[in-house]
Amino acid sequence: MNAREINWTALVIVVLLFVVVAVMGFLAARWRRNTEVEGLHSLDEWGLGGRGFGTWITWFLLGGDLYTAYTFVAVPAAMWATGAVSGFFAVPYTIVLYPIIFIIMSRLWSVSHRHGYVTSADFVGGRYGSRWLSLAVAVTGIVATMPYIALQLVGIKAVLTVLGLGSSGNVLLTDLPLILAFVVLAAYTYTSGLRAPAMIAVVKDLLIYLAVIVAVIYLPIKFGGWDSIFGAAQSKLGAVNQATGKPAGVFVPGAANYSAYWSLALGSAMALFMYPHSVTAVLASKARNTIRRNAAILPLYSLMLGFLALLGFVAIKAGTKPIDLDGSVNPQLVVPQLFLDHFPAWFAGIALAAIAIGALVPAAIMSIAAANMFTRNIYRDFIRPDVDPRTEAKVSKIVSLVVKVGALVFVIAMDQSAAINMQPAGRHLDPADLPGRGGGPVHPLVRPLGPPGRLGRGDHLRNRLRL
């Protein structure tokens, strides 16, 4: 195991910002609380933030929910390792997503608000009058979400690795910072519910925007402009891999890659809102028009994501070497290492804190969404039909803790690829293949390769990225 020197300045900045958002997470329990309701003792209050978030809070919440820490790590890592097909597809995928939000999610909000639905499984059960179909959606959603939460912790682990933590031979000391971050996350989520990630998302997104904007202005100037950066990326990705006899990657997709590119983008867009956490952020808004306004301003995140993806090409020009603790090349470390190598330690600390905090927001929302599904569509429907709202909230809080523990076990006790292998499996086995929001199965054109092909494609990309 290679030892890394701890960057104390960056580490102190990361710790300070983490403490700030942790305090905010606990204070959020009293934020925007309905004065007519005593405490967060119902799923509406604890699990959906009182259903009262306006346009800007919903914007930050959806952005913090959909653009996760693993997105910030994996997208530029894919650009650095294999090029545009497996990396830049995320930009058109999010653009395809916004009409879905505008048309379908606004309608889903109206129906759910009218009938008091808390989860997408509630909607399916109400639409088709089948609690068994609702159960299938709930179980699939929970199973699909578990490895996704683990991937957020993988993002935190990447930050801790480049900071120099985790170099100890003692397993406990290696994972202690990650465990502490998990404990704080679990505590403020239990206390404040969805209000905590909603408040923290504001800080997280502002930090991300600051880091990306500074990076895409300063780094191209430092490395001779975008022409020089693109030239270096084209040379690296076009070089023949001696082991395979094929190019190392794809700089600009050719005709042979069109099918993989558009199907990957379209399939991902169609699948995203089948994840329970995506619907949770939608249902927490206070009005149907709030969802529509967000569909209009969320493209700002796609612009940021495009700039972030290009940092993978910048890292090629910069000669960034993302070396893991075992001495192997790990593309997940590209962006954290790029900031540490080419920015003052204090600013690198801000950027790394943004990534780490970026894991806390979606991890909290995902655990809440999974817990809500268990409580409403398994516990209430099949175990205790007469459960009262206070008990529902209590059960959901406990389940959210269990979900986080499961994610932590994935990251600490198993190889990271275990969670990353299961995440594409979760996406391709999600309730999008069940009759649901559209009233029928997803059109075959959305998924032209079928489940085996989609899983194979996910495994192929994972292997290329050493994930």
C-alpha positions in Angstrom: 0.0 0.0 0.0 1.5 3.4 -1.1 1.7 6.1 1.5 0.4 9.6 0.5 1.5 12.7 2.3 -1.5 14.4 4.0 -2.3 17.8 2.5 -3.1 19.5 5.8 -4.4 22.8 4.4 -6.8 21.1 2.1 -7.9 18.7 4.7 -8.6 21.5 7.3 -10.8 23.3 4.7 -12.7 20.1 3.9 -13.2 19.4 7.6 -14.4 22.9 8.4 -16.9 23.0 5.5 -18.1 19.5 6.6 -18.7 20.8 10.1 -20.6 23.8 8.8 -23.0 21.6 6.7 -23.4 19.1 9.5 -24.6 21.9 11.8 -26.9 23.1 9.1 -28.3 19.6 8.8 -29.3 19.5 12.5 -30.7 23.1 12.4 -32.8 22.2 9.4 -35.2 20.3 11.8 -36.7 23.8 12.6 -36.5 25.2 9.1 -39.7 25.9 7.2 -41.7 23.8 9.7 -45.5 24.0 9.6 -46.5 25.8 12.8 -49.8 23.9 12.9 -47.9 20.6 13.1 -45.9 19.5 16.2 -42.6 18.0 15.2 -41.6 15.9 12.2 -44.0 13.1 13.1 -45.4 12.2 9.7 -44.0 11.1 6.4 -45.3 14.4 4.8 -43.2 16.4 7.3 -40.1 14.1 7.8 -40.0 12.4 4.4 -41.2 15.2 2.1 -40.2 18.3 4.0 -43.8 19.4 4.5 -44.4 19.4 0.8 -43.6 23.1 0.9 -40.4 23.8 -1.1 -40.6 26.6 -3.6 -38.8 27.1 -6.9 -35.3 27.8 -5.8 -35.1 25.3 -2.9 -36.6 22.6 -5.3 -34.0 23.6 -7.9 -31.2 23.1 -5.4 -32.7 19.9 -4.1 -33.3 18.4 -7.5 -29.8 19.4 -8.6 -28.3 18.0 -5.4 -30.3 14.8 -5.9 -29.6 14.2 -9.6 -26.1 15.5 -9.8 -24.3 13.4 -7.2 -20.8 13.1 -5.9 -20.3 10.1 -8.1 -21.4 12.1 -11.1 -18.6 14.6 -10.4 -16.1 11.8 -10.0 -17.2 9.4 -12.7 -18.1 11.6 -15.7 -14.7 13.3 -16.0 -13.1 10.0 -15.2 -14.8 8.4 -18.2 -13.7 11.3 -20.4 -10.1 10.8 -19.2 -10.1 7.0 -19.6 -12.3 6.3 -22.7 -13.6 9.5 -24.2 -16.9 10.9 -25.2 -19.1 7.8 -25.6 -18.9 6.7 -22.0 -18.4 10.2 -20.6 -20.1 13.0 -22.5 -23.3 11.1 -23.1 -24.3 12.4 -19.6 -24.9 15.9 -21.0 -27.5 15.0 -23.7 -29.0 12.5 -21.3 -29.8 15.3 -18.8 -31.2 17.5 -21.6 -33.6 14.7 -22.7 -34.6 14.5 -19.1 -36.1 18.0 -18.8 -39.1 17.5 -21.0 -39.9 14.5 -18.9 -39.8 16.6 -15.8 -42.0 19.3 -17.4 -44.7 17.0 -18.8 -44.8 13.8 -16.7 -43.4 14.9 -13.3 -45.7 17.9 -13.0 -48.7 15.6 -13.7 -47.3 13.0 -11.2 -47.1 15.8 -8.6 -50.8 16.8 -9.2 -52.1 13.3 -8.8 -49.9 12.5 -5.8 -50.8 15.8 -4.1 -54.5 15.1 -4.6 -54.4 11.6 -3.2 -51.6 12.0 -0.6 -49.1 9.7 -2.3 -45.6 9.8 -0.8 -43.8 7.4 -3.2 -44.0 6.3 -6.8 -45.2 2.9 -5.6 -48.1 4.7 -4.0 -49.0 6.1 -7.4 -48.7 2.7 -9.2 -50.8 1.1 -6.5 -53.5 3.7 -6.8 -53.4 3.8 -10.6 -53.9 0.0 -11.0 -55.5 -0.9 -7.7 -52.9 -3.5 -6.9 -50.9 -3.5 -3.8 -48.8 -6.4 -5.2 -47.8 -4.3 -8.2 -47.0 -1.5 -5.7 -44.9 -4.0 -3.7 -42.9 -5.0 -6.9 -42.2 -1.3 -7.6 -41.2 -0.7 -4.0 -38.9 -3.7 -3.7 -37.2 -3.0 -7.0 -36.8 0.7 -6.1 -35.2 -0.1 -2.8 -32.8 -2.7 -4.3 -31.8 -0.4 -7.1 -31.2 2.5 -4.6 -28.9 0.6 -2.2 -25.8 0.4 -4.4 -26.5 4.0 -5.6 -26.1 5.2 -2.0 -22.9 3.2 -1.7 -21.5 5.0 -4.8 -21.9 8.3 -3.0 -19.6 7.0 -0.3 -17.2 5.8 -3.0 -17.1 9.5 -4.0 -16.2 10.5 -0.5 -13.5 7.8 -0.4 -11.9 9.2 -3.5 -11.6 12.6 -1.9 -10.1 11.1 1.3 -7.6 9.1 -0.8 -6.1 12.1 -2.6 -6.0 14.0 0.7 -3.7 11.4 2.0 -6.1 9.7 4.4 -6.5 5.9 4.1 -2.8 5.2 3.7 -2.5 3.4 7.1 -2.2 -0.4 7.2 -4.8 -0.4 10.0 -8.2 -1.1 8.4 -10.1 0.8 11.1 -7.9 3.9 10.7 -8.2 3.7 6.9 -12.0 3.8 7.0 -12.5 5.9 10.1 -13.0 9.2 8.3 -15.7 7.6 6.1 -17.4 6.0 9.1 -17.5 9.4 10.9 -19.0 11.1 7.9 -21.6 8.3 7.7 -22.5 8.7 11.4 -23.0 12.5 11.0 -25.1 11.9 7.9 -27.2 9.3 9.6 -27.7 11.5 12.7 -28.9 14.7 10.9 -31.1 12.7 8.4 -32.8 11.0 11.3 -33.3 14.3 13.1 -34.3 16.6 10.3 -35.5 14.4 7.4 -35.6 15.9 3.9 -35.1 19.4 5.2 -31.5 18.6 6.0 -30.4 17.7 2.4 -32.6 20.5 1.0 -30.7 23.1 3.1 -27.2 21.5 2.5 -27.9 21.3 -1.2 -27.7 25.1 -1.4 -24.2 25.1 0.0 -23.1 22.1 -2.0 -24.3 23.5 -5.4 -22.8 26.9 -4.8 -19.4 25.3 -4.0 -19.6 23.1 -7.1 -20.5 26.0 -9.3 -17.6 28.0 -7.9 -15.1 25.2 -8.3 -16.1 24.3 -11.9 -16.3 27.9 -13.1 -12.9 28.8 -11.7 -11.4 25.5 -13.2 -12.8 26.0 -16.7 -11.4 29.6 -16.8 -8.0 29.1 -15.1 -6.9 25.7 -16.3 -7.3 26.3 -20.1 -5.3 29.5 -19.7 -2.6 27.6 -17.8 -2.4 24.8 -20.4 -2.5 26.8 -23.6 -6.2 27.0 -24.4 -8.8 24.5 -25.4 -7.2 23.8 -28.8 -4.2 22.4 -27.0 -6.3 20.5 -24.5 -8.4 18.9 -27.2 -5.3 18.0 -29.2 -3.8 16.2 -26.3 -7.0 14.3 -25.6 -7.3 13.3 -29.3 -3.8 12.0 -29.3 -4.2 10.0 -26.1 -7.6 8.5 -27.0 -6.6 7.8 -30.6 -3.4 5.9 -29.6 -3.5 2.2 -30.2 -3.6 0.0 -27.1 -0.9 -2.6 -27.5 -2.8 -5.2 -25.5 -6.0 -4.9 -27.6 -4.8 -3.5 -30.9 -7.6 -0.9 -30.7 -7.7 2.8 -29.9 -7.6 3.6 -26.2 -10.9 5.5 -26.5 -13.1 7.7 -28.6 -12.5 11.4 -28.9 -15.5 12.2 -31.0 -18.1 9.3 -31.6 -18.1 8.0 -35.1 -21.0 6.4 -37.0 -20.2 3.0 -35.4 -20.8 4.6 -31.9 -24.1 6.4 -32.7 -26.4 3.6 -31.6 -24.6 3.1 -28.3 -24.5 6.9 -27.7 -28.1 7.7 -28.2 -29.5 4.6 -26.6 -27.3 5.1 -23.5 -28.5 8.7 -23.2 -32.2 8.1 -23.9 -32.3 4.9 -21.8 -30.7 6.7 -18.9 -33.1 9.6 -19.1 -36.1 7.3 -19.2 -34.8 5.3 -16.3 -33.8 8.1 -13.9 -37.2 9.0 -12.5 -37.9 5.4 -11.8 -35.5 5.7 -8.9 -37.4 6.6 -5.8 -35.2 9.4 -4.7 -35.8 11.4 -7.9 -39.6 11.3 -7.3 -39.1 12.3 -3.6 -37.6 15.6 -4.6 -40.4 16.3 -7.0 -43.2 15.5 -4.5 -41.6 17.8 -1.9 -42.3 20.9 -4.0 -45.3 23.0 -3.1 -47.0 23.4 -6.5 -47.2 21.9 -10.0 -45.8 25.1 -11.6 -42.8 24.8 -9.3 -41.9 21.6 -11.2 -42.4 23.2 -14.6 -40.3 26.2 -13.6 -37.5 23.8 -12.5 -37.6 22.0 -15.9 -36.8 25.4 -17.4 -33.9 26.3 -15.2 -32.4 22.9 -14.5 -30.4 23.1 -17.8 -28.0 25.3 -15.9 -26.8 22.1 -14.3 -26.3 20.5 -17.7 -24.1 23.4 -18.7 -22.1 22.9 -15.5 -21.9 19.1 -16.2 -20.5 19.8 -19.7 -17.7 21.9 -18.3 -17.1 19.3 -15.6 -16.8 16.5 -18.2 -14.2 18.5 -20.1 -12.0 18.5 -17.0 -11.3 14.9 -18.0 -9.6 16.2 -21.1 -7.9 18.9 -19.2 -6.4 16.2 -16.9 -5.0 14.5 -20.0 -3.2 17.7 -21.0 -2.1 18.3 -17.5 -0.6 14.8 -17.2 -2.6 14.0 -14.1 -1.7 10.7 -12.6 -4.5 9.2 -10.5 -2.6 6.6 -8.6 -4.5 4.6 -6.0 -3.2 3.3 -2.7 -2.3 0.0 -4.3 -0.2 1.7 -6.9 -2.6 1.1 -9.8 -4.2 3.8 -12.0 -7.7 4.7 -10.7 -9.6 7.1 -13.0 -12.0 8.0 -10.2 -9.2 10.1 -8.6 -8.6 12.2 -11.7 -10.6 15.3 -10.8 -9.7 15.4 -7.1 -6.0 14.9 -8.1 -6.3 17.6 -10.8 -7.4 20.2 -8.3 -4.7 19.2 -5.7 -2.0 19.4 -8.4 -2.8 22.7 -10.0 -4.6 24.9 -7.4 -3.6 26.4 -4.1 -4.3 24.0 -1.3 -7.0 26.2 0.2 -9.0 26.3 -3.1 -8.4 22.6 -3.7 -9.9 22.0 -0.3 -13.0 23.9 -1.3 -13.3 21.9 -4.5 -12.8 18.6 -2.6 -15.3 19.6 0.1 -17.8 20.3 -2.7 -17.4 16.7 -3.9 -17.6 15.3 -0.4 -20.7 17.4 0.5 -22.1 16.4 -2.9 -22.2 12.9 -1.6 -24.1 13.8 1.6 -27.1 15.4 -0.2 -28.1 12.5 -2.5 -27.2 9.8 0.0 -29.6 11.4 2.5 -32.4 11.8 -0.1 -31.9 8.2 -1.3 -32.1 6.7 2.1 -35.2 8.7 2.9 -36.8 7.7 -0.3 -36.0 4.0 0.2 -37.3 4.2 3.8 -40.5 5.9 2.7 -41.1 3.1 0.2 -40.6 0.4 2.8 -42.9 2.1 5.3 -45.8 2.9 2.9 -45.7 0.0 0.5 -44.4 -2.9 2.6 -44.9 -2.1 6.3 -48.3 -0.3 6.0 -49.7 -2.4 3.1 -48.7 -5.8 4.3 -47.6 -5.8 7.9 -49.6 -3.1 9.8 -52.5 -1.6 7.7 -53.8 0.5 10.7 -50.5 2.2 11.4 -50.7 5.9 12.5 -48.7 8.7 10.9 -46.4 9.1 13.9 -45.4 5.4 13.8 -45.0 5.6 10.0 -42.4 8.4 10.5 -40.6 6.4 13.3 -40.4 3.3 11.2 -39.1 5.3 8.2 -36.4 6.9 10.3 -35.2 3.6 11.5 -35.2 2.1 8.0 -33.2 5.0 6.7 -30.5 4.2 9.2 -30.5 0.5 8.1 -30.2 1.5 4.5 -27.2 3.7 5.2 -25.5 0.9 7.2 -26.0 -1.4 4.3 -24.4 1.1 1.9 -21.4 1.6 4.3 -20.9 -2.2 4.4 -20.8 -2.2 0.6 -17.9 0.3 0.6 -15.9 -1.0 3.5 -16.4 -4.7 3.6 -16.6 -5.4 -0.2 -14.6 -4.5 -3.3 -15.8 -1.2 -4.7 -16.7 -2.9 -7.9 -19.4 -4.8 -6.0 -21.5 -1.7 -5.6 -20.6 -0.4 -9.0 -21.6 -3.7 -10.7 -24.9 -3.7 -8.9 -25.8 0.0 -9.8 -26.1 -0.6 -13.5 -28.0 -3.8 -12.7 -30.4 -1.8 -10.5 -30.9 0.7 -13.3 -31.7 -1.9 -15.9 -34.0 -3.9 -13.6 -35.9 -0.9 -12.4 -39.7 -0.4 -12.5 -39.4 1.3 -15.9 -40.0 -2.2 -17.3 -43.3 -2.4 -15.4 -46.6 -0.8 -16.3 -46.4 2.5 -14.5 -46.6 6.2 -15.0 -47.3 6.0 -18.7 -49.9 3.3 -18.3 -47.8 0.7 -20.2 -44.4 -0.8 -20.7 -41.5 1.4 -21.9 -41.2 1.3 -25.7 -38.6 -1.2 -27.0 -36.7 1.6 -28.8 -35.7 3.0 -25.4 -33.8 -0.2 -24.6 -32.8 -1.7 -28.0 -30.3 -4.2 -26.5 -32.6 -5.8 -23.9 -31.6 -6.5 -20.3 -28.6 -8.8 -21.1 -27.2 -6.3 -23.6 -27.7 -3.4 -21.2 -26.0 -5.2 -18.4 -23.2 -6.2 -20.7 -22.8 -2.6 -21.8 -22.5 -1.5 -18.2 -19.9 -4.1 -17.4 -17.9 -3.1 -20.5 -17.8 0.5 -19.4 -17.0 -0.4 -15.9 -14.1 -2.6 -17.0 -12.7 0.2 -19.2 -12.9 2.6 -16.3 -11.4 0.2 -13.7 -14.5 0.7 -11.7 
